[in-house]
Amino acid sequence: MIQRVSGILVVLVLVLSLAFLMLQATPGGPELAYLGVNPTPEKRAAVLSQLGLDEPLWSQYLHFVGNALTLDLGVSLTTQRPVSELLWQHVPVTLELGLASFLTWTIIGLASGFIAAARRGGLVDGAVRVVTVTGLSIPSFWLGTVCVVVFGLYVRGILPSSGWVSFGEDPLGNLRSLVLPAFTLGMGSAAIVARTLRASLIEQLDSDHVTFGRAMGLSDRHLLSRVALRNSVIPTVTVVGLMLGLFISGTVLIENVFNVPGLGQLIVKSFASHDYPVAIACTLFTALVFLVSNLVVDLLYYAINPRIRVQYASMGRGSR
């Protein structure tokens, strides 16, 4: 576990370093939010000194990473509001959208993959394969744009084509504003989950131990649900765990397509305006979601697969 935590810290530093380089490479700077139009050289020098941008690049980098790792989020340069307040405002929207889409499409993907494997070679299997290939072939931002055009111009009034309504303000309106972004965000991921589970189940059903069980008189339903499914859990858990991180990061595109005021929209605005404190916080949160989802997958491995538990136990005895 200590190695896992150390690895998380290393990855966070690498991610923050990349974010720092990206912010430095873009034209302009965070001082633009303070200087306005045609600033005097004296005002520019004062603002650069106030923000610490007159220091050497290595010193700026150390402050950048140090503030991020100590969770010193600071104040937004453009809105003058605490960064923690901005995150508290935008992150719940992203979590609601990401988790709603993740849970819905994961269930659909698992059910589709299981049914397709159970009806291998049949009409249902063929339909699932066609739908999953189609879902993988369509870019989410293109699908989102099509939804905005269709529901904004041709099919008005059924579902909102953009905007967001909070649950506390109007529960039904919140559900309606959630449908199109969640549909767009999760369709491709559901296809990946369905194809992964189907392929893993079929591989298990063709294995020698399942053939032996069938020869012993065990029913196909028992072999599918008790034997093949159990052995297919690990590769599927891997995909589902990675999908959780992708759902949160995928909202960067989807939120801007549907004008959803979540973390994705905040990320784009912060990088466009060189709002360093907000950009740091958004980068840190997104990286943490990925790393925590990977850690959860590892813990699920430990809980599901007895062989992994034995390996960890033997490693612990060997270290003594």
Buried (B, 14 or more C-beta within 10 A) or exposed (E): EEEEEEEBEEBBBEBBEEBBEEBEEEEEBBBBBBBEEEBEEEBEEBBBEEBEBEBEEEEBBEBBBEBBEEEEBBBBBBBEEBBEEBBEBBBBBBBBBBBBBBBBBBEBBBBBBBBBBBBBEEEBBEBBBEBBEEBBEBEBBEBBBEBBEBBEEEEEEEBBBBEBBBBEEEEEBBBBBBBBBBBBBBBBBBBBBBBBBBBBBBBBBEBEEBEEBBEEEBEEEEBBEEBBBEBBBBBBBBBBBBBBBBBBBBBBBBBBBBBBBBBBBBBBBBBEBBBBBBBBBBBBBBBBBBBBBBBBBBEBBEEEBEEBEEEEEEEEEEEE
